[in-house]
Structure formats: C-alpha cells, structure tokens
Amino acid sequence: MRSIIKTTASALFALLLASAAHAATPEELIRPIQDQWAEIKYRMPEKQQADQYQALAQKSRQIVETNPGMAEALIWDGIVVSSEAGARGGLGALSLAKEARKRFEEALKLNDKALNGSAYTSLATLYARVPGWPVGFGDKARAEEYFKKSLALNPDGIDPNFFYGEYLADRDRPAEARQYLEKALKAAPRPGRELADNGRRQEVQALLAKLDKESK
C-alpha cells in the first residue's frame, strides 16, 4: 500500500513539475494584449479606438484576475485603461485615469522593475497629462520624478525617452526634449513588437518635426 502511495505521490509531483515547465511566462500572457493594443492604436480610426480599448480591457482584466500578484498583467491592464481614457477625452475620462493609476501603483508595489520599469513610465505620463487640482490628480513635478525613475531602469528604451521628450516639449524645454526624442529613435527593436515600435517612431519623428518648425 505504501509503495502505491509513494508511486502516486511521485507521479503527481512529476505532473506538477511538467505543468510548471509549460506554464506561460508573464511576457507570453500579455503578448496578445500588447499586439491588440498596437493594432487599435496604430491601425484603427481614432473614433473607434475608445470602444475597442474598452473591449480589450475586459481581456486584460481577466489576465489580472487569473494571475494575482503579476505586475506585468497589472501594467498592461493599466495601459489599456489609460489608453481608453485618452481616446475618450474630457472629464468623463478622469475615472478611467484614476483606475489606471491604481493598476500602476499596485504593479509598483509588486515589482517596480517589471517590464523595465514600465509602470513608472505610464504613471509619469498620467501625471503629466491629467489636469491638476481641483479637476484631476495631475502633477508635473511628480510626473518628472517618475520619468527619471523609469529612465534609470530603462535608459535606452523607446517609450521612456519618447514620453519624457513629449513632457519636456510640453514644458517648453525643446532642447532637452530633442535629446530624449533622438535617443528614442535609436532604441533597439523589441522582438515581436514591430508594429508598436514603428508607430512610436512615427510619433517621435512627428514631434521632432513640430519642434523644428517652432524653432524657425
């Protein structure tokens, strides 16, 4: 009887190990969200984007709920929700922005280095874009603080350099903005994220062209 129990226990343990070996990594789990987000942002008409982000948020939230404690899932849920807020615009988007902020803050508590500090980048962008008190929670000083933290973790990344460059341009600091935008253009390609990289580079180039025009 004992030998049967031992054999059964060993088989169960082997099965658990096999399951763990085949378990999806955080990157594999969030990849469909990343891909669909890029499709919405860079290939869909702007008037359709808000509803598409809303539908995508249902999927990203499901990943969060089925993978508690995964910072990467929280980050991408926040990105999708904040993208919907940006697409909808107006004061009605403020509740979405607050929801996204909560996701990023939760991710930071779990692992501030997840996805090369993307929670810092996204949180900084929210603080930079959301109106300040008494309308919203926007805070330029806090935005800059978080941008610097994100760049400390990912100094050569396309996203932190672009968004910080955008922030500096909005703050009427064009010379500094150009440095970060040009660095964003030199960022190494991200395997599997070609659409997002190409779309972001176009945004960088458009902002650089705008700064060049304003300097003349």
FIGU-780815 format. One record per residue (C-alpha): residue number from 1; residue in one letter; y, z, x negated. Coordinates in nm, 3 decimals. Layout:
<sevexs>
 seq type      c2      c3      c1
 NUM    A       Y       Z       X
...
</sevexs>
This chain:
<sevexs>
 seq type      c2      c3      c1
   1    M   0.000   0.000   0.000
   2    R   0.236   0.092  -0.282
   3    S   0.170  -0.239  -0.452
   4    I   0.259  -0.423  -0.131
   5    I   0.586  -0.227  -0.103
   6    K   0.663  -0.297  -0.468
   7    T   0.592  -0.667  -0.425
   8    T   0.806  -0.682  -0.110
   9    A   1.093  -0.498  -0.281
  10    S   1.074  -0.731  -0.581
  11    A   1.077  -1.034  -0.355
  12    L   1.379  -0.904  -0.166
  13    F   1.563  -0.832  -0.489
  14    A   1.487  -1.183  -0.617
  15    L   1.612  -1.324  -0.289
  16    L   1.936  -1.126  -0.318
  17    L   1.989  -1.249  -0.673
  18    A   1.930  -1.608  -0.565
  19    S   2.178  -1.568  -0.280
  20    A   2.439  -1.425  -0.516
  21    A   2.388  -1.712  -0.759
  22    H   2.452  -1.964  -0.484
  23    A   2.741  -1.775  -0.325
  24    A   3.062  -1.972  -0.311
  25    T   3.333  -1.873  -0.555
  26    P   3.683  -1.793  -0.423
  27    E   3.800  -2.131  -0.553
  28    E   3.522  -2.310  -0.364
  29    L   3.601  -2.121  -0.044
  30    I   3.971  -2.201  -0.047
  31    R   3.941  -2.562  -0.167
  32    P   3.912  -2.710   0.188
  33    I   4.228  -2.518   0.284
  34    Q   4.411  -2.646  -0.024
  35    D   4.302  -3.003   0.045
  36    Q   4.400  -2.998   0.411
  37    W   4.731  -2.829   0.332
  38    A   4.817  -3.110   0.088
  39    E   4.723  -3.372   0.348
  40    I   4.955  -3.210   0.601
  41    K   5.246  -3.161   0.363
  42    Y   5.241  -3.493   0.184
  43    R   5.086  -3.739   0.427
  44    M   5.179  -3.629   0.780
  45    P   5.509  -3.689   0.960
  46    E   5.731  -3.380   0.949
  47    K   5.740  -3.344   1.328
  48    Q   5.360  -3.300   1.335
  49    Q   5.332  -3.055   1.047
  50    A   5.408  -2.725   1.222
  51    D   5.123  -2.762   1.472
  52    Q   4.885  -2.879   1.200
  53    Y   4.967  -2.578   0.984
  54    Q   4.910  -2.354   1.286
  55    A   4.562  -2.502   1.334
  56    L   4.488  -2.470   0.962
  57    A   4.595  -2.104   0.972
  58    Q   4.308  -2.032   1.208
  59    K   4.067  -2.156   0.941
  60    S   4.236  -1.973   0.654
  61    R   4.240  -1.651   0.856
  62    Q   3.868  -1.684   0.922
  63    I   3.804  -1.702   0.548
  64    V   4.014  -1.387   0.502
  65    E   3.822  -1.203   0.772
  66    T   3.479  -1.303   0.642
  67    N   3.571  -1.227   0.280
  68    P   3.756  -0.894   0.285
  69    G   3.914  -0.799  -0.044
  70    M   3.951  -1.158  -0.166
  71    A   4.305  -1.203  -0.296
  72    E   4.270  -1.581  -0.321
  73    A   4.196  -1.614   0.051
  74    L   4.494  -1.394   0.139
  75    I   4.722  -1.601  -0.081
  76    W   4.624  -1.926   0.085
  77    D   4.645  -1.780   0.432
  78    G   4.998  -1.674   0.342
  79    I   5.084  -2.016   0.205
  80    V   4.968  -2.187   0.525
  81    V   5.159  -1.944   0.747
  82    S   5.476  -1.969   0.538
  83    S   5.445  -2.349   0.546
  84    E   5.433  -2.334   0.925
  85    A   5.743  -2.113   0.919
  86    G   5.924  -2.369   0.705
  87    A   5.816  -2.658   0.926
  88    R   5.927  -2.483   1.246
  89    G   6.255  -2.353   1.107
  90    G   6.513  -2.146   1.289
  91    L   6.498  -1.779   1.378
  92    G   6.168  -1.831   1.559
  93    A   6.003  -1.880   1.220
  94    L   6.102  -1.534   1.097
  95    S   5.795  -1.362   1.244
  96    L   5.574  -1.613   1.062
  97    A   5.761  -1.549   0.737
  98    K   5.703  -1.175   0.780
  99    E   5.333  -1.237   0.842
 100    A   5.311  -1.448   0.527
 101    R   5.492  -1.181   0.326
 102    K   5.234  -0.926   0.439
 103    R   4.949  -1.151   0.318
 104    F   5.108  -1.195  -0.024
 105    E   5.174  -0.823  -0.061
 106    E   4.812  -0.746   0.029
 107    A   4.693  -1.000  -0.228
 108    L   4.910  -0.843  -0.498
 109    K   4.755  -0.502  -0.431
 110    L   4.410  -0.651  -0.478
 111    N   4.473  -0.872  -0.781
 112    D   4.821  -0.980  -0.889
 113    K   4.669  -1.227  -1.137
 114    A   4.470  -1.419  -0.873
 115    L   4.533  -1.794  -0.882
 116    N   4.758  -1.747  -1.186
 117    G   5.000  -1.521  -1.005
 118    S   5.049  -1.747  -0.704
 119    A   5.124  -1.450  -0.478
 120    Y   5.433  -1.376  -0.689
 121    T   5.544  -1.741  -0.671
 122    S   5.501  -1.758  -0.294
 123    L   5.660  -1.420  -0.231
 124    A   5.956  -1.513  -0.451
 125    T   6.004  -1.836  -0.257
 126    L   6.004  -1.645   0.072
 127    Y   6.267  -1.401  -0.052
 128    A   6.474  -1.694  -0.179
 129    R   6.461  -1.898   0.143
 130    V   6.458  -1.644   0.425
 131    P   6.805  -1.534   0.546
 132    G   6.917  -1.195   0.424
 133    W   7.007  -0.883   0.619
 134    P   7.080  -0.837   0.909
 135    V   6.896  -1.153   1.018
 136    G   6.598  -1.150   0.785
 137    F   6.448  -0.994   0.474
 138    G   6.575  -1.249   0.222
 139    D   6.681  -1.105  -0.111
 140    K   6.793  -1.327  -0.402
 141    A   6.761  -1.054  -0.664
 142    R   6.408  -0.971  -0.557
 143    A   6.324  -1.342  -0.550
 144    E   6.429  -1.378  -0.913
 145    E   6.229  -1.071  -1.009
 146    Y   5.912  -1.217  -0.856
 147    F   5.975  -1.562  -1.003
 148    K   5.987  -1.408  -1.350
 149    K   5.662  -1.223  -1.286
 150    S   5.493  -1.543  -1.173
 151    L   5.616  -1.731  -1.480
 152    A   5.494  -1.453  -1.707
 153    L   5.144  -1.513  -1.570
 154    N   5.165  -1.893  -1.546
 155    P   5.448  -2.015  -1.774
 156    D   5.340  -2.379  -1.774
 157    G   5.236  -2.416  -1.408
 158    I   5.390  -2.684  -1.191
 159    D   5.455  -2.459  -0.891
 160    P   5.630  -2.159  -1.051
 161    N   5.850  -2.388  -1.259
 162    F   5.940  -2.608  -0.962
 163    F   6.018  -2.325  -0.723
 164    Y   6.218  -2.131  -0.982
 165    G   6.404  -2.451  -1.069
 166    E   6.477  -2.502  -0.700
 167    Y   6.601  -2.144  -0.673
 168    L   6.831  -2.187  -0.975
 169    A   6.969  -2.512  -0.834
 170    D   7.048  -2.338  -0.504
 171    R   7.220  -2.061  -0.703
 172    D   7.445  -2.319  -0.870
 173    R   7.277  -2.283  -1.209
 174    P   7.195  -2.653  -1.272
 175    A   7.148  -2.637  -1.649
 176    E   6.884  -2.365  -1.617
 177    A   6.729  -2.542  -1.319
 178    R   6.678  -2.861  -1.519
 179    Q   6.486  -2.675  -1.790
 180    Y   6.229  -2.545  -1.543
 181    L   6.209  -2.868  -1.344
 182    E   6.146  -3.071  -1.658
 183    K   5.879  -2.822  -1.759
 184    A   5.719  -2.863  -1.416
 185    L   5.687  -3.237  -1.479
 186    K   5.495  -3.164  -1.799
 187    A   5.245  -2.934  -1.630
 188    A   4.879  -3.015  -1.686
 189    P   4.699  -3.180  -1.392
 190    R   4.494  -2.950  -1.170
 191    P   4.142  -3.089  -1.123
 192    G   4.074  -3.171  -0.759
 193    R   4.437  -3.123  -0.656
 194    E   4.573  -3.468  -0.735
 195    L   4.749  -3.512  -0.402
 196    A   4.927  -3.178  -0.432
 197    D   5.026  -3.250  -0.793
 198    N   5.159  -3.596  -0.713
 199    G   5.353  -3.469  -0.413
 200    R   5.502  -3.182  -0.612
 201    R   5.608  -3.414  -0.894
 202    Q   5.791  -3.631  -0.643
 203    E   5.976  -3.320  -0.520
 204    V   6.065  -3.228  -0.878
 205    Q   6.194  -3.578  -0.952
 206    A   6.398  -3.584  -0.630
 207    L   6.564  -3.254  -0.717
 208    L   6.638  -3.368  -1.072
 209    A   6.794  -3.687  -0.935
 210    K   7.008  -3.477  -0.700
 211    L   7.127  -3.259  -0.987
 212    D   7.209  -3.568  -1.195
 213    K   7.411  -3.713  -0.907
 214    E   7.602  -3.390  -0.853
 215    S   7.687  -3.365  -1.224
 216    K   7.869  -3.700  -1.225
</sevexs>
